[in-house]
């Protein structure tokens, strides 16, 4: 495998960062996950724009412009002959010292990995996921904006551990007011009274690229789409539920907290949007 490190491709064995990199020491950096469909990077510009907004929010100067970054991603995908796969793009603060001062760091590290990914078994896309409500609360939005895709993912990982401990693949996270924020790595949608509903970003949800695409596909298909605060009650009483994400794509949820959603099968609208998303991504 060829990994992009800063200014060039290197062999996987030579892709190394310093133990003094603040991305390692403090989770100081940003990232993006991108999908490749039929050799084309899906919503490439949108992902890169979000990367630069995240970097700006934490006062991280990436050092190259967005066009150069896109070229680097394309080069990495081509070098690894990825036709259908996943790209992880990471920018760390760079090498510093053992203190917290980020401005002693030099030369942000740009790392691009292009490989394959299977976040969930294929059977889950057909029969649906079972999830739990996490006890781990979503970080307060005033501590760090949920729009920043930070390398510090511990909040999400602790909720993921809860899911694994319960024999599940995913958990739903709630904010400090008890409203649904997102899953550990995906956005949350429900269908209620035929309306496609998802939490607003103010609730602690990332403004996901796939989330935005699915909302537009639903609207184009004639469904009403609303962003609103939702509680556990809304999830428990929903007629359908699904998750969206770059790696997850569109995946049905059929049970939460051992409560079966509707008849326990992926819902009609979910399957329609799943099909529309698959068609959209593979025809672009």
N, C-alpha and C positions, 0 to 999 in steps of 0.2 A: 504494500500500500504506500502511496505517495502522499505526504502531508505537507501542506503549505505552512512554512515557518517564516514569518516576517517578510522576506523578499524573494523566496525561492521555494521550490519543491525539494523535500528531502525524504529519504527512506524512513519508514516507520520507526526503525531502530534508532535513527538519529534525531528523531523529533523529541527534543528535551527542553525543559525550562529550568531555570535556576531555582534552588531552594529558597532564595531570597526574593523571588518574584512575589509581589503583593497579591497577585491573583491566588497563589497557593497559600500564603500566610494569612490573608485577611478576606479572601473572596472578593477582592477589589478588581472588578472588571465587569464586562457585559458580554452577552452572547446572543446568537440567533440560531434557530433551527429552520432549515429550508428543505423542501422536497423537490425531487427531480422526477419528472414524468416524461417518458419517451425522449429522454435526453435533454429536456428543457427544464430550467429552474422555475418553479411555480411562484408567481408573485415576487419575482426577484427584487425589483425596485422597492416594493413596499417593505420587504424584510430589511433591506439595507438602510432605507430611510429610518426605520424604527431603531436599528442598531445605532445610528448616528445620533438620534434623539436621546436614546438611553445614555450614550457616552457624554453628550452635552449636559445632561441632567446631573451626572456625577463629576463633571469637570474633567473629563478624560479626553485629551487630544489624541485621536487615533493616529494622526501623522500622515495619512494619505486620504485622498478624496473618495467620494462614493463610487465614481466611475472606475477608479483603479481597484477598489475593493471588489466590485462586481467582476472585473476582468480576472482577478485572482481566484475568485470562486469558480468561474467558468473554466479556468485553466486546471484547477484541482479536480473538478468533475470529469473533464476530458482525460486527464492523465490517469484516472482510475477507471475509465471506461464505464462510468455509471449511467445506465439508461433509466433505471427506476430505482431511486434510493433516497438517501438522506444526507444532508450537509450540516455539520455543526461548525459554526463560525464563532470563535472566541477571541476577545481582545482583553488582555490583562493590563494592569497598570504598569507592569514592568518591574525591573530589578530595583530594589530599594534596600533598606536595612530593617532591623527588628523593631523600629519605632513605627508609630501610626501615620506619621507625616507622609501623605501621598506625593507631595511635590519634590521629595528627594528621589523619587523613582525616575528612571531614565528608559527611553526606548520601549514604548508599549509593545507587547508581544501579540502578534497576529497569528492565529492558529486556525487552519481550515482543514477539516476532516470530511472526506466524502466516502460514504460506505452504504451499507444496507441496514435497514431497521425493520423490526416487527414488534411494535409496542404491545399489541395484544394478539392472542391466537386468532386465526381466521374464523374459527367457530363462534367467537364472540360477536363478530360482525353479522353473523347469521342468526344467532339465538339470543344475543344480548349479554350485557354485563350485569353482575350483581355488585353493588357498592355499599359502603357504610357511610355514616356521618362521622367525621373526625372530631375528636375532642380537642385536638390541636387547633387553636383559633388562628385565622388568617391574620398576619401582621397588620397592626393598625396602619391605615393609609397615611397617617401623619408621621410615622416613623420612616417609611420609605414608600414612595409612590409605587403602586402595583404596575404602573406602565413601564417601569425600569426593569429590563430583563437582566438582573444582576447575577453574578456568579455565586452570590451567597443564597443558596437554595435550601438552607437548613429547615426553614419553616415548612416548606412543602415536603421535604424528605421525612420529617417527623410524622406528618399525616400519612405519608405513604407507608411508613413502618406500621402504623395502626392498621391500615388496610391489610397488609401482609400478615400481621398477627391474627387477623380474623379470617384468613384464608381467602381474602378478596384481592382484586387487582387494582382497585381504585377507591378513593375516599372523597367525599364532598366536604369542603371547608366552608366555615361560616365566619363572618366578621364579628367585631366586638359588640354589635347590636343584635346579633342572632340572625342576620340576613345571609342568604347564600352568596358566597363570593365566587368560587370556582372549584374545580377538582384539583388534585395535586399537580397536574400538568396540562389540564384541558379546561375549556369553557363549558358551561352547563346550559342546557336548553330544556324546556318542558313544553308540552302542548296542553293548553287548558282552554276548554270551550272552543276548540278549533283555532286558537290563537297561538302563534309561536312566541314564546317568552324566554328572555334571558336576563340575567342580572346586569344592571348598569355598571360601568367601570367604577363609579363612585363607591360601589359596594365592595370593591377590592378585586374586581375581575380585570385581567389583562385584556386590552383591546386586541384580541387575537386576529391574525390575518385570516385564518380559516373561518373564524367566527363571523367576520365581516362578509366574507364571500358567501357563507351559508345564509346569512340574513338577507343578502341581496337576491340569492337564488330563490329563497322562500317568498320574498316580496314579488319577484318577477312571476312566480307561479300563482300569484293571486292570494297568498296567505297574509293575514295581518301579522305584523311583527312588532313586538313591543319590548322595551327594556324597562324592567320594573324590579323593585325589591321583592324578594321571595323568602319565605320561611320554610322550615321543615314541613309544615302543613301543606304548603303548595306543592312540594315534591311528593309527599305521600298521597295527595289527592289528584295528582296529574294523570291525564289519560295516556300520555307518552312522555318519555324522557330520553335524551341523548347527549353525548359529549362531542366536542369538536376540538381539533388541534392539528398542528402541522404533522406530527408523527401519527396521531390517532385517526386523523381524517374525520369521518362521521361514524360514530359507533353507538348503537342503541343501549339503553339501560333498562332492565326489566325488573329490577328489585333493589330496594334501598332499605337498609336496616331491617332486613328480613320481611319487609312489607312488599308484596307483589304489586307491580304497577299494572293497572287494568287487568288484562287476562294473562299477563306474564310473558307475552310475546312482543317482539319489536312492533311498534305502531305503524299504521298506514302512512301517516305524514312523514315519520322518520325514514321509512323505507323509500319514499318518493324523494326526499331531500338527499338521502344517501346515494341514490341512483343518479340524481341530477349533479351532485358534486363529482362523482366518479366520471361522468360524461364530460363535465366542464374541465376537469383537470387533465384529462387524457386527450382532449381535442384541441387544447390551446396550443 
